[in-house]
Amino acid sequence: MFCANCGNSIAGVAFCTECGTPAVTATTTAAAAAFAAPNSTDPVPPPPNSTGVAQPWTDAPPAQTAPAQPVLPQAPAPQPEQAFGQALPVMNSQTLYRPQIPGFENRAVGLGDLSIMAKNKQIKPETMLVDANSNLPLQARQLQGVFSDKQYLIALILSIFLGQLGIDRFYTGQIGAGIGKLLTFGGLGIWWLIDIFLYASHSVTDNQGRPLS
């Protein structure tokens, strides 16, 4: 044990032989100093921040943030032609067809010409056409806008059995004519007979002027 005042050994004595400091006071002072000295294992309080306010005491180590992951460039989404390794076929705005009738086997016409030919009875719903681009065969009734979606045979049957009520005209979309036949009971039977003849001769069109298919 040493004197806290002068550092002289005071082991076994009540007072320091050099400066006279009581040994009890020296011991208490040394113990207090030893207790006040920070231990290497004790947590160190955090320093005050820039405003002078002390940070809250914590024994937990500071949280570590994960390093930011590098942002990799993303590849552009593949286009349809790239996904399949080949370019998509380009549809023609005006498709041409070759009617399989005398004089038109090697002549390509468009939908407008086919509509006129259908109204002039140059082609029928079952007339075969050949796509000028793909050489695929198809019937004229399969082309939208050339013939009506109303069928000739159904219209003829309705005209024969229900023509006096105008059901045949309602079927073809001619609402005014259907109401007229209904109110006059088929024009007293005369209109009914005339319509049967017109349907049988393929002379009736739908409300858009397209021949029945």
Backbone hydrogen bonds in HBPLUS format (Angstrom, degrees):
<---DONOR---> <-ACCEPTOR-->    atom                        ^
c    i                          cat <-CA-CA->   ^        H-A-AA   ^      H-
h    n   atom  resd res      DA  || num        DHA   H-A  angle D-A-AA Bond
n    s   type  num  typ     dist DA aas  dist angle  dist       angle   num
A0010-ILE N   A0001-MET O   3.05 MM   9  5.81 162.9  2.08 135.0 140.6     1
A0003-CYS N   A0008-ASN O   2.68 MM   5  5.17 151.9  1.76 144.5 154.2     2
A0007-GLY N   A0003-CYS O   2.90 MM   4  4.56 132.8  2.13 117.0 129.1     3
A0013-VAL N   A0010-ILE O   3.43 MM   3  5.61 167.8  2.44 124.8 122.3     4
A0023-ALA N   A0014-ALA O   2.71 MM   9  5.18 168.5  1.73 146.0 142.6     5
A0016-CYS N   A0021-THR O   2.93 MM   5  5.19 148.8  2.03 132.1 142.1     6
A0020-GLY N   A0016-CYS O   2.91 MM   4  4.54 136.5  2.11 120.6 130.8     7
A0026-ALA N   A0022-PRO O   3.10 MM   4  6.38 157.5  2.15 145.1 151.7     8
A0027-THR N   A0023-ALA O   2.78 MM   4  5.99 155.7  1.84 147.9 154.6     9
A0028-THR N   A0024-VAL O   2.86 MM   4  6.11 161.6  1.90 148.6 154.0    10
A0029-THR N   A0025-THR O   2.78 MM   4  5.93 159.1  1.82 146.7 153.4    11
A0030-ALA N   A0026-ALA O   2.80 MM   4  5.95 157.0  1.85 145.8 152.4    12
A0031-ALA N   A0027-THR O   2.81 MM   4  6.01 157.2  1.86 147.6 154.3    13
A0032-ALA N   A0028-THR O   2.85 MM   4  6.03 157.6  1.90 146.1 152.7    14
A0033-ALA N   A0029-THR O   2.86 MM   4  6.06 154.5  1.92 143.4 151.0    15
A0034-ALA N   A0030-ALA O   2.77 MM   4  5.99 153.5  1.84 144.5 152.5    16
A0035-PHE N   A0031-ALA O   2.76 MM   4  5.98 151.3  1.84 145.1 153.6    17
A0036-ALA N   A0032-ALA O   2.80 MM   4  5.97 149.5  1.89 143.4 152.3    18
A0037-ALA N   A0033-ALA O   2.91 MM   4  6.05 133.7  2.13 139.3 150.7    19
A0042-ASP N   A0039-ASN O   3.10 MM   3  5.21 147.9  2.21 101.5 110.9    20
A0049-ASN N   A0053-VAL O   3.10 MM   4  5.83 163.0  2.13 148.7 143.7    21
A0052-GLY N   A0049-ASN O   3.06 MM   3  5.48 163.5  2.09 113.7 118.9    22
A0082-GLN N   A0079-GLN O   2.88 MM   3  5.12 125.1  2.18 104.0 119.6    23
A0083-ALA N   A0079-GLN O   2.81 MM   4  6.08 149.9  1.90 157.8 168.0    24
A0084-PHE N   A0080-PRO O   3.35 MM   4  6.55 154.1  2.42 147.6 151.2    25
A0086-GLN N   A0081-GLU O   2.95 MM   5  5.11 113.8  2.40 147.1 159.4    26
A0085-GLY N   A0082-GLN O   3.23 MM   3  4.86 146.0  2.36  90.4 100.3    27
A0132-ALA N   A0096-LEU O   2.98 MM  36  5.52 171.6  1.98 142.3 142.3    28
A0097-TYR N   A0109-VAL O   2.79 MM  12  5.38 160.1  1.83 150.1 155.4    29
A0109-VAL N   A0097-TYR O   2.77 MM  12  5.38 161.7  1.80 149.9 151.4    30
A0098-ARG N   A0130-VAL O   2.85 MM  32  5.07 157.1  1.90 140.3 147.9    31
A0130-VAL N   A0098-ARG O   3.11 MM  32  5.07 140.9  2.27 120.6 132.2    32
A0100-GLN N   A0128-MET O   2.93 MM  28  5.57 163.1  1.96 168.6 163.5    33
A0104-PHE N   A0101-ILE O   3.03 MM   3  5.64 164.3  2.06 145.4 146.0    34
A0107-ARG N   A0104-PHE O   3.25 MM   3  4.81 169.0  2.26 101.5 103.1    35
A0114-LEU N   A0110-GLY O   3.07 MM   4  6.35 153.3  2.14 145.6 153.7    36
A0115-SER N   A0111-LEU O   2.91 MM   4  6.16 150.5  2.00 148.9 156.1    37
A0116-ILE N   A0112-GLY O   3.19 MM   4  6.50 156.8  2.24 145.4 150.8    38
A0117-MET N   A0113-ASP O   2.95 MM   4  6.19 158.0  1.99 148.1 154.7    39
A0118-ALA N   A0114-LEU O   2.85 MM   4  6.06 143.3  1.99 142.5 152.5    40
A0119-LYS N   A0115-SER O   3.05 MM   4  6.34 156.1  2.10 147.2 152.6    41
A0120-ASN N   A0116-ILE O   2.96 MM   4  6.18 145.2  2.09 144.8 154.9    42
A0122-GLN N   A0117-MET O   2.73 MM   5  4.94 150.1  1.81 160.4 159.7    43
A0121-LYS N   A0118-ALA O   3.14 MM   3  4.96 157.3  2.19 100.1 105.5    44
A0127-THR N   A0124-LYS O   3.02 MM   3  5.15 164.7  2.05 110.8 115.6    45
A0141-ARG N   A0125-PRO O   3.05 MM  16  4.62 143.0  2.19 145.3 134.0    46
A0140-ALA N   A0127-THR O   2.91 MM  13  5.58 138.8  2.09 152.7 165.7    47
A0129-LEU N   A0138-LEU O   2.68 MM   9  5.35 163.7  1.71 169.3 175.3    48
A0138-LEU N   A0129-LEU O   2.92 MM   9  5.35 147.4  2.02 148.4 153.2    49
A0131-ASP N   A0136-LEU O   2.97 MM   5  5.27 169.9  1.98 142.1 144.1    50
A0135-ASN N   A0131-ASP O   2.71 MM   4  4.75 138.0  1.88 135.9 143.8    51
A0142-GLN N   A0139-GLN O   3.07 MM   3  5.56 156.7  2.13 111.7 118.9    52
A0143-LEU N   A0140-ALA O   3.23 MM   3  5.72 163.8  2.26 113.6 118.3    53
A0146-VAL N   A0143-LEU O   3.46 MM   3  5.99 168.9  2.47 126.6 129.2    54
A0148-SER N   A0211-PRO O   2.77 MM  63  5.73 176.1  1.77 161.7 161.1    55
A0213-SER N   A0150-LYS O   2.97 MM  63  6.15 154.0  2.04 161.0 160.2    56
A0155-ALA N   A0151-GLN O   3.20 MM   4  6.41 162.4  2.23 148.9 154.0    57
A0156-LEU N   A0152-TYR O   2.96 MM   4  6.20 152.9  2.04 151.5 159.0    58
A0157-ILE N   A0153-LEU O   3.06 MM   4  6.31 161.0  2.10 149.4 153.7    59
A0158-LEU N   A0154-ILE O   3.00 MM   4  6.22 163.3  2.03 152.4 157.0    60
A0159-SER N   A0155-ALA O   2.95 MM   4  6.07 148.2  2.05 140.8 149.8    61
A0160-ILE N   A0156-LEU O   3.03 MM   4  6.27 149.2  2.13 146.3 153.7    62
A0161-PHE N   A0157-ILE O   3.10 MM   4  6.31 172.7  2.11 156.9 157.7    63
A0162-LEU N   A0158-LEU O   2.75 MM   4  5.17 148.5  1.85 135.7 146.0    64
A0165-LEU N   A0162-LEU O   3.12 MM   3  5.58 151.2  2.21 110.1 118.5    65
A0167-ILE N   A0162-LEU O   3.41 MM   5  5.77 156.1  2.47 151.5 144.8    66
A0166-GLY N   A0163-GLY O   3.01 MM   3  4.94 157.3  2.07 101.7 108.9    67
A0170-PHE N   A0166-GLY O   3.07 MM   4  6.41 153.4  2.14 150.1 158.1    68
A0171-TYR N   A0167-ILE O   2.95 MM   4  6.15 147.9  2.06 144.2 152.8    69
A0172-THR N   A0168-ASP O   3.23 MM   4  6.55 147.5  2.34 141.0 148.1    70
A0174-GLN N   A0169-ARG O   2.92 MM   5  5.19 136.3  2.11 164.7 159.0    71
A0173-GLY N   A0170-PHE O   3.21 MM   3  5.16 157.3  2.26 100.8 107.0    72
A0207-ASN N   A0172-THR O   3.14 MM  35  6.43 136.4  2.34 168.3 164.4    73
A0178-GLY N   A0174-GLN O   3.04 MM   4  6.26 152.2  2.12 148.0 156.7    74
A0179-ILE N   A0175-ILE O   2.94 MM   4  6.22 155.3  2.00 153.7 159.1    75
A0180-GLY N   A0176-GLY O   3.01 MM   4  6.26 155.3  2.07 146.4 153.6    76
A0181-LYS N   A0177-ALA O   2.99 MM   4  6.23 159.0  2.04 149.4 153.9    77
A0182-LEU N   A0178-GLY O   2.97 MM   4  6.12 149.1  2.07 140.9 150.2    78
A0183-LEU N   A0179-ILE O   2.94 MM   4  6.15 160.6  1.98 152.5 155.9    79
A0184-THR N   A0180-GLY O   3.12 MM   4  6.17 149.9  2.22 142.9 150.8    80
A0186-GLY N   A0181-LYS O   2.65 MM   5  4.32 168.3  1.66 135.4 139.6    81
A0188-LEU N   A0184-THR O   3.01 MM   4  6.16 160.5  2.05 150.7 152.9    82
A0189-GLY N   A0186-GLY O   2.96 MM   3  4.97 129.2  2.23  95.0 109.5    83
A0192-TRP N   A0186-GLY O   3.14 MM   6  4.84 145.1  2.27 137.6 128.9    84
A0190-ILE N   A0187-GLY O   3.09 MM   3  5.42 149.2  2.19 120.0 117.9    85
A0193-LEU N   A0189-GLY O   3.21 MM   4  6.33 155.4  2.27 137.1 141.8    86
A0194-ILE N   A0190-ILE O   3.02 MM   4  6.31 158.3  2.07 151.6 158.0    87
A0195-ASP N   A0191-TRP O   2.95 MM   4  6.14 160.5  1.99 152.2 156.7    88
A0196-ILE N   A0192-TRP O   3.16 MM   4  6.42 151.3  2.24 143.1 150.6    89
A0197-PHE N   A0193-LEU O   3.23 MM   4  6.53 157.8  2.28 146.1 150.9    90
A0198-LEU N   A0194-ILE O   2.96 MM   4  6.29 155.1  2.02 148.4 156.0    91
A0199-TYR N   A0195-ASP O   2.84 MM   4  6.03 163.9  1.86 155.8 159.0    92
A0200-ALA N   A0196-ILE O   3.02 MM   4  6.14 158.9  2.07 145.0 151.2    93
A0201-SER N   A0197-PHE O   3.06 MM   4  6.24 140.0  2.23 142.6 152.5    94
A0203-SER N   A0198-LEU O   2.91 MM   5  5.06 171.6  1.91 158.7 155.9    95
A0202-HIS N   A0199-TYR O   3.15 MM   3  5.12 165.1  2.17 107.8 110.2    96
A0206-ASP N   A0210-ARG O   3.04 MM   4  5.59 154.9  2.10 144.9 150.1    97
A0209-GLY N   A0206-ASP O   3.02 MM   3  5.33 165.3  2.04 118.7 120.0    98
